[in-house]
Amino acid sequence: MSNPTEPAILRLARETGDSIQAEPLDLGPRVRDLRKARGWTLEQAAQQAGLARSTLSKIENGQMSPTFEALKKLAVGLEISVPQLFTPPKRDQIMGRRAITRRGEGQSQMTTTYEHELLAGDMTSKRMLPYRARVHARSFDEFDGWVRHDGEEFLLVLTGTIRLFTEFYEPIDMARGDSAYYDAAMGHNVVSTSSEDATILWVTSLP
């Protein structure tokens, strides 16, 4: 049973299971920053949150401590989770990296079974490895056993049809738009089942 006198910040931690920073965030400026980042006036933000304009103004100016219900309304209005009201992003962790790979300009690597085109090849220290692959193989026997490596892998069929073989599951046929996510340490192979070589997007997480 909730305690009506319990501070909203403590009730937040209890009901969401989230830990709260030892140094409490100044909620007023945080709410104001979130509102201004969206380009909203005080009136617009209050309407989005279902709060009185005067209530929101007092919260932003530190003139009142909002109830837990008011915090939930604020979070819904700002389209964030309640804990995010108290945990702003760490600006020193924003790296702002970006890599663009034009069509056909990826780094090519040919094997007997696949033709890989590495994407974002000029970006170093990546946390995932994206590449486009053309699948030449038509039979599992064309592989020298299972392919397996560290990390997890996501596969999306771009064109054609394929059959995905995985070590602990029955083979599955997949068509354009189908996708799979699996443990890459589990043996896996892909073959084309269409008349033309299928193409797939592969994204592999790096250890």
KOLKESE-321552 format. One record per residue (C-alpha): x, y, z. Coordinates in steps of 0.2 Angstrom, whole numbers, plus 5000, padded with zeros to 4 digits. Layout:
BEGIN
<rec x="X" y="Y" z="Z"/>
...
This chain:
BEGIN
<rec x="5000" y="5000" z="5000"/>
<rec x="5007" y="5017" z="4995"/>
<rec x="5011" y="5030" z="5008"/>
<rec x="5004" y="5047" z="5003"/>
<rec x="5018" y="5056" z="5012"/>
<rec x="5032" y="5046" z="5004"/>
<rec x="5043" y="5058" z="4993"/>
<rec x="5040" y="5055" z="4975"/>
<rec x="5058" y="5051" z="4971"/>
<rec x="5058" y="5037" z="4984"/>
<rec x="5042" y="5030" z="4978"/>
<rec x="5049" y="5031" z="4960"/>
<rec x="5064" y="5020" z="4965"/>
<rec x="5052" y="5008" z="4974"/>
<rec x="5039" y="5006" z="4961"/>
<rec x="5051" y="5005" z="4946"/>
<rec x="5065" y="4995" z="4954"/>
<rec x="5078" y="5008" z="4948"/>
<rec x="5092" y="5015" z="4958"/>
<rec x="5092" y="5034" z="4961"/>
<rec x="5108" y="5044" z="4960"/>
<rec x="5116" y="5048" z="4977"/>
<rec x="5116" y="5066" z="4972"/>
<rec x="5098" y="5070" z="4967"/>
<rec x="5095" y="5079" z="4951"/>
<rec x="5088" y="5097" z="4952"/>
<rec x="5071" y="5092" z="4944"/>
<rec x="5066" y="5110" z="4940"/>
<rec x="5080" y="5114" z="4927"/>
<rec x="5079" y="5096" z="4921"/>
<rec x="5060" y="5098" z="4916"/>
<rec x="5063" y="5115" z="4909"/>
<rec x="5078" y="5109" z="4898"/>
<rec x="5067" y="5094" z="4892"/>
<rec x="5053" y="5106" z="4888"/>
<rec x="5064" y="5118" z="4878"/>
<rec x="5073" y="5104" z="4869"/>
<rec x="5056" y="5100" z="4861"/>
<rec x="5053" y="5119" z="4857"/>
<rec x="5037" y="5119" z="4868"/>
<rec x="5030" y="5134" z="4878"/>
<rec x="5025" y="5132" z="4896"/>
<rec x="5007" y="5131" z="4890"/>
<rec x="5010" y="5118" z="4877"/>
<rec x="5020" y="5107" z="4889"/>
<rec x="5007" y="5108" z="4902"/>
<rec x="4994" y="5103" z="4890"/>
<rec x="5004" y="5088" z="4884"/>
<rec x="5006" y="5082" z="4902"/>
<rec x="4989" y="5086" z="4908"/>
<rec x="4994" y="5098" z="4921"/>
<rec x="4989" y="5116" z="4925"/>
<rec x="5001" y="5128" z="4918"/>
<rec x="5004" y="5136" z="4936"/>
<rec x="5009" y="5118" z="4942"/>
<rec x="5022" y="5116" z="4929"/>
<rec x="5029" y="5133" z="4932"/>
<rec x="5031" y="5130" z="4950"/>
<rec x="5039" y="5113" z="4947"/>
<rec x="5052" y="5121" z="4935"/>
<rec x="5055" y="5135" z="4947"/>
<rec x="5058" y="5124" z="4962"/>
<rec x="5043" y="5131" z="4971"/>
<rec x="5034" y="5114" z="4974"/>
<rec x="5039" y="5096" z="4975"/>
<rec x="5028" y="5086" z="4962"/>
<rec x="5018" y="5071" z="4968"/>
<rec x="5022" y="5054" z="4960"/>
<rec x="5006" y="5055" z="4949"/>
<rec x="5012" y="5072" z="4943"/>
<rec x="5029" y="5064" z="4938"/>
<rec x="5021" y="5051" z="4929"/>
<rec x="5010" y="5064" z="4919"/>
<rec x="5026" y="5074" z="4915"/>
<rec x="5035" y="5058" z="4909"/>
<rec x="5020" y="5054" z="4898"/>
<rec x="5019" y="5071" z="4891"/>
<rec x="5038" y="5072" z="4887"/>
<rec x="5037" y="5055" z="4880"/>
<rec x="5051" y="5048" z="4891"/>
<rec x="5051" y="5036" z="4906"/>
<rec x="5049" y="5042" z="4924"/>
<rec x="5067" y="5038" z="4928"/>
<rec x="5074" y="5048" z="4914"/>
<rec x="5067" y="5063" z="4923"/>
<rec x="5081" y="5060" z="4935"/>
<rec x="5095" y="5053" z="4924"/>
<rec x="5100" y="5065" z="4911"/>
<rec x="5111" y="5059" z="4897"/>
<rec x="5130" y="5059" z="4900"/>
<rec x="5136" y="5072" z="4888"/>
<rec x="5154" y="5066" z="4889"/>
<rec x="5148" y="5049" z="4882"/>
<rec x="5141" y="5057" z="4866"/>
<rec x="5154" y="5053" z="4853"/>
<rec x="5144" y="5060" z="4838"/>
<rec x="5152" y="5047" z="4826"/>
<rec x="5145" y="5044" z="4809"/>
<rec x="5150" y="5034" z="4793"/>
<rec x="5141" y="5034" z="4776"/>
<rec x="5144" y="5020" z="4763"/>
<rec x="5137" y="5024" z="4746"/>
<rec x="5129" y="5010" z="4736"/>
<rec x="5143" y="4999" z="4729"/>
<rec x="5157" y="5008" z="4738"/>
<rec x="5159" y="4995" z="4753"/>
<rec x="5175" y="4985" z="4755"/>
<rec x="5173" y="4969" z="4745"/>
<rec x="5179" y="4952" z="4751"/>
<rec x="5175" y="4937" z="4740"/>
<rec x="5174" y="4919" z="4747"/>
<rec x="5168" y="4903" z="4738"/>
<rec x="5151" y="4904" z="4747"/>
<rec x="5148" y="4922" z="4750"/>
<rec x="5153" y="4939" z="4742"/>
<rec x="5154" y="4951" z="4757"/>
<rec x="5153" y="4970" z="4756"/>
<rec x="5159" y="4978" z="4772"/>
<rec x="5149" y="4994" z="4777"/>
<rec x="5156" y="5008" z="4787"/>
<rec x="5173" y="5002" z="4784"/>
<rec x="5182" y="5018" z="4788"/>
<rec x="5175" y="5018" z="4805"/>
<rec x="5187" y="5011" z="4818"/>
<rec x="5183" y="5003" z="4835"/>
<rec x="5165" y="4998" z="4830"/>
<rec x="5154" y="4989" z="4842"/>
<rec x="5145" y="4980" z="4827"/>
<rec x="5150" y="4974" z="4810"/>
<rec x="5138" y="4978" z="4796"/>
<rec x="5140" y="4970" z="4779"/>
<rec x="5130" y="4966" z="4764"/>
<rec x="5132" y="4948" z="4757"/>
<rec x="5128" y="4940" z="4741"/>
<rec x="5125" y="4921" z="4744"/>
<rec x="5133" y="4910" z="4731"/>
<rec x="5132" y="4894" z="4740"/>
<rec x="5117" y="4882" z="4735"/>
<rec x="5121" y="4868" z="4747"/>
<rec x="5127" y="4865" z="4764"/>
<rec x="5140" y="4854" z="4757"/>
<rec x="5149" y="4869" z="4749"/>
<rec x="5155" y="4874" z="4767"/>
<rec x="5169" y="4867" z="4776"/>
<rec x="5159" y="4863" z="4792"/>
<rec x="5149" y="4876" z="4802"/>
<rec x="5153" y="4895" z="4802"/>
<rec x="5154" y="4901" z="4820"/>
<rec x="5162" y="4916" z="4829"/>
<rec x="5160" y="4927" z="4845"/>
<rec x="5146" y="4939" z="4847"/>
<rec x="5128" y="4939" z="4841"/>
<rec x="5121" y="4941" z="4824"/>
<rec x="5106" y="4949" z="4815"/>
<rec x="5102" y="4944" z="4797"/>
<rec x="5089" y="4952" z="4785"/>
<rec x="5085" y="4945" z="4768"/>
<rec x="5086" y="4959" z="4755"/>
<rec x="5083" y="4950" z="4739"/>
<rec x="5079" y="4932" z="4734"/>
<rec x="5076" y="4917" z="4746"/>
<rec x="5088" y="4908" z="4757"/>
<rec x="5089" y="4893" z="4769"/>
<rec x="5096" y="4897" z="4786"/>
<rec x="5105" y="4882" z="4794"/>
<rec x="5108" y="4883" z="4813"/>
<rec x="5117" y="4870" z="4823"/>
<rec x="5103" y="4867" z="4836"/>
<rec x="5087" y="4870" z="4825"/>
<rec x="5079" y="4863" z="4809"/>
<rec x="5084" y="4873" z="4793"/>
<rec x="5072" y="4887" z="4789"/>
<rec x="5067" y="4895" z="4773"/>
<rec x="5067" y="4914" z="4772"/>
<rec x="5061" y="4927" z="4759"/>
<rec x="5064" y="4945" z="4757"/>
<rec x="5060" y="4955" z="4773"/>
<rec x="5062" y="4940" z="4784"/>
<rec x="5075" y="4942" z="4798"/>
<rec x="5084" y="4931" z="4811"/>
<rec x="5094" y="4935" z="4827"/>
<rec x="5105" y="4922" z="4834"/>
<rec x="5120" y="4917" z="4844"/>
<rec x="5135" y="4918" z="4832"/>
<rec x="5144" y="4905" z="4842"/>
<rec x="5131" y="4892" z="4837"/>
<rec x="5136" y="4885" z="4820"/>
<rec x="5127" y="4893" z="4806"/>
<rec x="5127" y="4894" z="4787"/>
<rec x="5116" y="4902" z="4773"/>
<rec x="5112" y="4896" z="4756"/>
<rec x="5102" y="4903" z="4742"/>
<rec x="5087" y="4894" z="4736"/>
<rec x="5081" y="4907" z="4723"/>
<rec x="5087" y="4906" z="4705"/>
<rec x="5097" y="4922" z="4707"/>
<rec x="5110" y="4924" z="4721"/>
<rec x="5101" y="4930" z="4737"/>
<rec x="5107" y="4946" z="4745"/>
<rec x="5106" y="4949" z="4764"/>
<rec x="5111" y="4962" z="4777"/>
<rec x="5121" y="4955" z="4791"/>
<rec x="5125" y="4964" z="4807"/>
<rec x="5137" y="4956" z="4819"/>
<rec x="5141" y="4962" z="4837"/>
<rec x="5159" y="4963" z="4841"/>
<rec x="5166" y="4957" z="4858"/>
